[in-house]
């Protein structure tokens, strides 16, 4: 990419995001870009794949530094925060938004970014962008616009996942600018990544006509240039007058940060969870207080994006009996849900919390109702002590063991704090919320909705919903536990279990796990070998099993016998596996001849990829994982990238 292209791109982005024409003021001062009306958080995502020459990668870094120079970067309420990511086979955050403290230090960190030089996993970059880059703890501000600039010079290796993740980013209110550099980009793919309208968010560096046509429209919605103050010292009186009374000032007043509601509302959007509400309708609650409980729940529900792939709501009421009001799959219409909640009738009676938890566990969070793989949350309201405390404790424990998070809301003076803490998830400070009265709950209850929305848990849409496998598939996880050892093997098995949870085992996929054969007996009995050299050789030359034995086992009655079923082996590899073993290639050829497809899962950067391609599977089937720490989160997406798309015939390894 020519330097002029990057400079032109820099000028465009400056005008696009900031509304600046790059001009000077009439007195010769440079325009100081400040986003005081709508401060923004910007994350720049750099293509770090091997298709980019080292010199061009450096130009990307220069582009980012020049962009930073154009911004009023800082941690102030009205300033712009900048983060940087890079991606190839995997994505990583290079600079967090909270590091936008000082320009020169930020630019130094940009200079230190190293090129990864592997494939182009744009989908992984978008997933990390959505899940991590704009988190509160990374320095993001939920009440400002979130903008991402995706720079790439080629096509992604996983187009289906890339489009899915781009859609998820946009659903999370991240504005995506897709910036294609050069002639090798996929026009269709970048348009799919970009936010709407495409004429605004889709950019090719070779075409600048469209950029100028949209610039003025974007200026109205983003930042405005601010003329810097003169360098002459202002008197205290003049400054005070400007800050307090002037109606013609050019310096904007300091924006007041929203305290809690904007955080809660932003966090609730696109939350993927099944949330079930249990309302106390016992006689100790007056009818007017019960209505306040109803109104409070309505306010919580309003904060969520409701949908089959987002948040689903269920509601029941209890006294000494249990009454189901709203099932998870009953409706995805938010107005209909609110109407149902508003019409709930008061019961009266005892306070059988244990019975209510039992009925809910068996009928609402069973395999037919709750979605596997999404966050499961219960919000329990009560104003008193349960009449079945032992059962309440037992049922709460069963729910928590099945990964259901339980929030308990205690109202009034008659609650049992110890019982509430026993029922709720840990830590109690996050999951137990007590209020003096129902009015107090309304006044202070925003913290509950925020905690509900931000409770830890992986946020993803169930992969089965986007898994368009073209036919039934048997999948065998092939684990060389003798090579990997206990710790690494457990990591692999955890990742395999996560794949099963996300994809499901009742649809197109059947799963199994295959381990190494037992090693030949190599113990040396005391005194059995007298000759020193032979004894030393026997001790030193310990013989490990070959993964060839795994491949051999796979061919013997491990798959379904039906001819229309696809047979796939996920073969895990790291740098401890000897790929030079000629038995591996021979067994692979035999297996391929029987119709078995191999998907190597390459863990770490030290595996000989060329060798893997030559003897096991083509590059399109290789699943790359950065490290064993990353495998539980990376493998499920690598699986869907490779096995959930319709099959295209390619010749096997010869």
N, C-alpha and C positions, 0 to 999 in steps of 0.2 A: 504494500500500500504506500503510495507516494506521500511525502510529508505534506504536500499541499492539500491532499484529501483530508488528512487529519486536522489541519488548521481550519479548513472550511467546515468540517464537522464540528469543531470546537466552537466556532462562531455561531453556527446554527443552534447548538444545544444551549449556549448561553442565552440566545434570544428566546428560545423555546421555553426553557424552564424559568427564566428570570425576567423576560420581557425587556431586555436591554438591546439597543441597537449598536452597542459597542462604540458610541460616540463620546466626545468630550463635551463638557459644559462650555458655555460661552467664554468663561474666564480661564479655560484651559485645564480645569481639573478633570481627572478621569471619573467616570461614573462609578460610584460605590454601590454595588448591588446588595440591597437588603430586602428581605421578604417580610416586611412588617405586617402587611395585611394578611398574608397567608404563608407563614413560614413553612418550609418543607423539609422532609427527610429524604435524601437522595442516596440510593445505593447503586454503584456502577459495577456491572458484572462483565468481567473481561474474559474473552476467549483465550485460553492458555494452551490450546491443543498444538500438536506437532505440525499442523498445516500452516502455522504462522511462523515466518522466519524470525530469528532472534532480533534482528534490527526492527522489524515491524512491531514486535511485542514491546520493544523499548519505546516505539512511537506511541503505542497505546498508553504507556505510563506517562509519557510527556503530555498527551492529550488530557489525561486525568489531572495532572499537576496544573496545567494551564486553566482547566475548568475551575479547580479550587481557587486559583488566583482571581478568577472573576467573581467569586462568591463572597458574601459576608459570612464566613465560616466561624462558628463558635457555639458555645453551649447556652447562650442566652435564649430567652423565650422567643425573641423575634429573629434569631439568626438561623442560618441553614446548617444542617448537619450532613456530613458526607461519610458514607461507608464504601468499602471496596470488597468485591468478591472476585475469585478466579475459578475457572473450571476447565477440566479436560475429561478424563475418565470419571472423576469425581469432582465435587465442588468444595470450596473451602472459603471461609470468611478471612480475608486478609486484614481488614481494618474495620473495627466496629464503629457505629455511629457515636458512641460515647467518647471516642478518641478525637473528636472534632474540637479540641481545646485550643489549638494554636496552629496557624497555617504552615509555618516552616517545618514544625515537627511532623505534621500530617504529610507534607510533601516528601520528607525524608523517609517516612514509612512506605510511601508509594514507590520510591526508588528501590526499596529493598525487596519488592515483590519479585519472586522468581517464577520463570515459566515452567509449567508442569510437563508439557510435551507428550501428550498421549492423545486419546480420541476426543470426540466432541459430544460429551454427555450433557446436552443443554437441559434435558428434563431434570437431572439431578441438581443442576444449578438453580432452576426455578423452584424446586421443592425446598432446597435450603433457604432460598430467598424468602419463601412464604413462612416456613416453620421457625426460622431463627433470626434472620437479619433485621426484621422489624419488631422484635420482642422488646418489652419494656427494659429488661435487664441488659439489652445490647445498646441502650441509649435512645430508643425510638420514642416518639411522642404520639400517642394514639389520636390526639386531637388535631394533628396536622396532616397534610397530604403526604402520602407515601409514593415516591416515584422511583422507578428502576430503569436504568439504561442498559439494555442487553446488547453488547457488541459481539459480533461473530463474523467470521469470513468464510464459513462453510455450512454444510448440512449437519444436523444432529444425527447421532447413531441410533436414536430411539424415537422416531417421529410420533408414534402414538402416545407415549408417555409425555413427550414434550408438550403436545397440545393439551393433554389432560392437566398437566401442572400449570400451564399458562392460564387455562380457564380457572383453576383453583386460585391462582394469584389474583386474578381479576375479581373473582368472587370475594376475595379477602380485601378488596378495595385498594389493591396495589396497581398503580398506573404503569403499564409496560410500554416503553419505547423500544421497538425492535430495530436495531441499527445494523444493516447489512453492509459489509465492506468488501468491495471487489466483485468479481464476476462468478464466483463459485457458490454464492449463497443460493438457498432455495427461496425463491420469491413467494411461493405458496406457504411454506412453513413460517416465514417471518410475518406474513400477513396474519396467520393464525395466532402467533404469539402476541402481536401488537393489540393494544386496547382500541376501542372504537372512539371516534371515527378513524378508519385506516389512513385517510389522507393526512391526519395529524400525527399519529403514533408510529407509522411505518416509514422508515427512512432508508434510502439507498444513497450512498455517498456520491454516486455518479450523477444524481439528478437533484438539482437544487431549486428548480422552478417551483415545485410543489411546496417546498419548505417556506419560501417567502410568502406564498399565498395564505398560509395558515398562521403566520407569526403574529399578526395583530389580534386575531381572535384568541390566541393562547395568552397574550399579554393581559387581556381583561380578566382572566381566570387565575392567573398566578401572581408572580411578583411584579413590583413596580420599581424602577430605578430611583434612587434617592441621591440628590446632590449632597456631597460631603460638606460638613460645616467648614467655614473659613478657618484658616489656621490661626487667625488673630484671637487673642484671649478675650472671652466675653466676661463682662462684669457679672457679679453674683446677682445683682438686681435684674439685669437683662435676662439671665438664664431663668430666674424665678418667674419673671413675667411670661416668658415663652412657655414654660411648663404648666403655668396655672391659668393664664387668662387669654392668651393669644388665640384668635379664631382663624388666623391666616398662616399658622406655622406650617413649615414643610416637614419638620420632624414629627413622626407619628407618636401618639401616646403609647406607653407600654401596655401590651396586651396582658390582660389578667388570665392566668392559666385556669382552665376548668379544674375543679378539685377531684371529684370522684365519678360523677355520672358519665362524663364523656369516656373515661377509661372503661367503665363497666359496659357501656353500650358498644364501644368498639370491640372489646374483648368478646362480647356475646355474638357478634356478627360472624356467621360462618362456623360457629361452634358445631362440631360433629359429635352429637351425644344423644343418648336416650335419657331424658330427665323425668322422673316420676315424683309427683307431689302427693304426700299423705296429709290430709287435713283432719285435725281433731274437731269432732262435732259432738263432744260429750256435754252432759248437763252443766258442768262447771263453767262452760262458756256461754255467755248471754248471746241472744240472737244478733244484737247489734255488733257484738265483738266478732261473731262468726262472719258477718258481712264484711267487716274490716279485713279479716283473714282472706276472704274471697278477693277483695279489691287489691290486696297486696300481691296475691298470686297473679292477678291480671297484669299488674305493672311489671312483674318479672317476665311473664310470657311475652309481653310486648317488645322486650329487648332482644329476643332471639330471632334469627332467621329460621323459619319453620320450613321443613321440606324432607322428602324421603332420604336425601343424601346429606342433610344438615341436621338441625335439631328436631327431635320428635318429643312430644309432651304426652304424659299420661297422668291421670288424676284419680284418686280415690278418697273417700271420707270414711272415718271410723268412729265408733263409740264402743259399745260392747259388741257391736256387729261390724262387718266390713262391707262397704258398697263400692263397686267399681263404677266410676263415672265416665272416664275417657281412656280408651285403649291406645297404645302407641300407633297402631296402624289404622285407627278409625278415620282420621282425616288429617290432611296436611294444609288445610285452609286455616290461617291464623284467626280470621274473623269468626269462623265457625267454632274454633277452639275457645275463643274468648266468650262467645255466646253460651257454649255449654257450661263453662266455668261459672259464668254470671248467674246461671239458672239453678245452681246446686242448692238443694233444700237442707235446712237444719234438721238434725236427727234427735239429739239428746240421748242420755244414757251413760254407761260407764266408760272407762278409758283402757281398752284392751289393746295396748300397743303391740304386744307379742303376737296376738292373733292377726293384727293388721299386717305386720311385717311378714308373717308366714304366708298369708293369702297373696300378698304382693309378690313374694319370692317365687311362689309356685305358679302363679297365674300371669304375672306381668313380665318377669325377667326369665321366662323359660325359653327354650330353644325356638319356639314358634313365634315368639313376640319380639324379644329384644334382638338387636342386630349384633352379631359377633364382631369383635374387633373395634367397636367404638366405645367411647367413654360412657359409663353407666353411673347415673347419679340419682340419689334419693334425697328429697327435702321433706323432713318430717316436722310438722308443727304440733305442739302440745302445750297446754297450760297447767298440767298437773302430773301426778305420778301414775304409772301404769298399775293396773290391777293384776297383771301377770308378768311381774318383773323378770322372773327366771326365764320364761319363754321369750320375752323381749330381748334379753341378753343373748340367748342361744340363736335366735333368728338373725339378729344383727351380725353375729359372728359368721354365720353361714353366708350372709350376703357379702360381707367384706372378704371372705375367703374366695368368693367368685368375682372379685375385682369390682364390686359395686362400692362407690364412694357414698357415704351417708352424712348429710348435713342435718343437724338437729337444731330446731328453733324453739327455745323455751320462753314462754310469755307469762309474766305475773309472779306473785310471791310464793306460789305453792309448788313450784317445780322441784325436782330432786336433781341437783347438779351432778352428783355422782352417777346417777342412772343415765342422764343425758350423755355424759362423757363415755360411759360404758357402751352405749348404743352407737355413738358417732365414730367416724373414722379418725385417724391420728394425722397430724397433731390436733389436740382439742382446740387450740387457739384459732385454728382455721375452720374447724368443722362444727364447733358448738357456739351458738349465738343466743344470748339471753337478753331479754328486754323487760323493763319494769311493767309495761302495759302494751296494749295493742296500738295505742297512739304513739308510744315510744318506738315501737317497731317500725311504724311508718316514717318517723322522723329520722331514724338511724339505720334503716334496713338496707340502704344502698350498699353497705359493705357485704351483705349476704349475696346480692346479685353479682357483685364483682368477684367474690370468692367462687361462686358457682361457675362463672364464665372462665375464670383463669385457673381452675383446679388443674394440677398436673395431669397430663395424659396425652398420648399421641393423638393428633388430629388428622384423620384421613378418611376418605370415602372407601368403603369396603371394595377391595380390588375385584371381587366377583362381579360387581355391577359394571365394570369396564373391561372385563376379561372375555373377549370374544373368541375363545378357543374354537377352532373350526370342527373338531371332533373329540371324542372321548380320548383321554390321555392318561397313561400310567406313568407316574414319576417316581424314580428311585433316587433318594439321596445317598450318595456313595462316599463313605467316610473312612479314610485310612487312619483309624484311631491308633494303630501301632506307631505310626509316624508322628502324629500330632500330639499325643499325650492327652491327659485328662482335661486340662484347662481349655486347650484349644478345641478339643472334641465337644466339650460342653457348650462352647460358644457357637459352634456349628449347629449343634442340635437345637439350641435356643432359636437360632435363625430359621431352621427348618420348621420348627413349631410355629413361628410367626407367619411363615408362608402359608401353612395349613389354616391358621386362624383367619387370615385375610381372604384367602381364595375359597376356602370351604372344601369339604370332602364329600359333599353330596351332589355336586354338579358334574362338571366335565372332567374332574380330576380325581384319580385315586393315587394315594401316596404310600411309599414304603421307605425303609431305611436299611442299608446294607453296610456291614462292617468287614474289616479284614478277617481273613482266616487266621486261626491261631498259628503263631510262629512255631517252627520246628524246635524241639527240645535242644537247648544249647548249654545246659548246665554242665559244669565240670566237677566231677566228684573228687574229693580229696585223695591224692595219691594215684589217680587213674592215669595221669600223664607224667612220666618221669623226665623226659627229655625237655630241656629248658626252652629251646627255640619253638618246639611244637606247642608247649604250654602257653608261651607268650602270644603266639599267633592265634591260638584258640580263644584267649582272653580278649585280645585287641580286635580281632576280625569278627565282631558280632554281626550276624546276618539279619537284616531287617526284611520284612516281607515286602514284596513289590505290589504297586497298585494294579499290576497285571492280574493278580489273583482276584481283586475286586471285579475287574472287567470280565474275567472268566466266570465268576459266580453269577454275574448279571445275566449271562446267556442261558442259565440252567433253571428253567421253571420259575423265574422271578416275576414274569409279566403275565397279564391276562392272555388266554389262548385265542381270543377272537381277532380276526384279521383286520377289522376296521378300527382297532384301537392303536393310537400312537404310543410308542414306547420311548421314553426319554430317561436318560441317566444324567443327573447333576453330579459331576465328578469334582470334588474339592481338591485344590492344589495349592501348595505353598513352596517355598524354596527348599524344604526338606525332602521333597519328592524327586527322585532320580528319573528325569525324563529321558535319559540316554539308554535306559534299559530297552533292548530290542524286543523283549516280550510284550511291552506295552503296545507298540505299533502293531504287532501281530494279532494281539487279542482285540484291539480296536477294529481292525479290518474284518475279523471274524464276526464281531458284534454288528458292525455296520451291514454286513452281508445278510444278517438276520433282521434288518430293518430297525435297529436301535439307533436313536439319535443321541449324541452326547452334547452336553452343555457344560463346559469346564467353568468352574468358579475359581478364579485366580485371586488369591489373597496376598496382598503386598506387591511391592514394585520389583522384587528380585527374581521373579519367575521368568524363564525364557519364553516370551510370547511367541516368537517365531517358531520355536519348537512345538509349542502347543497347537499353533495353526497347522503345522506340517503333519502332525501325527494324530491329533485328536478331533479337532473341529474347526470349521472356518471362523474367521474373526467375528462374523455376525452373531455367532452363538456363544461367544465368550462373555462371561459375566465378570466384570472387574470389581474388586472390593479393596479398599485402601488398606485396611488392617483388620485384625480379629476383633478389635473393639468396635469397628464399624459394621461388622457383618450382620448383626441382628436387625439393624435398620436399613442396610443397603440391599441385602439379598431379596427381600420381598419385591422391591421395585425392579431389580434385575430379572427376577423370575417373570413378572408380568410383561416386561419389555420383550422377552424372548419367547415365552410360551403362550401368551394370551392373544397374540395377533394371528390373523389367518395365515396358514402355511403357504409359503412360496417354494416351489421345487428348486433345490440347488443340488448339484452333484456332491456326493460325499467324498471324504478323503480317500484317495486311491492308494 
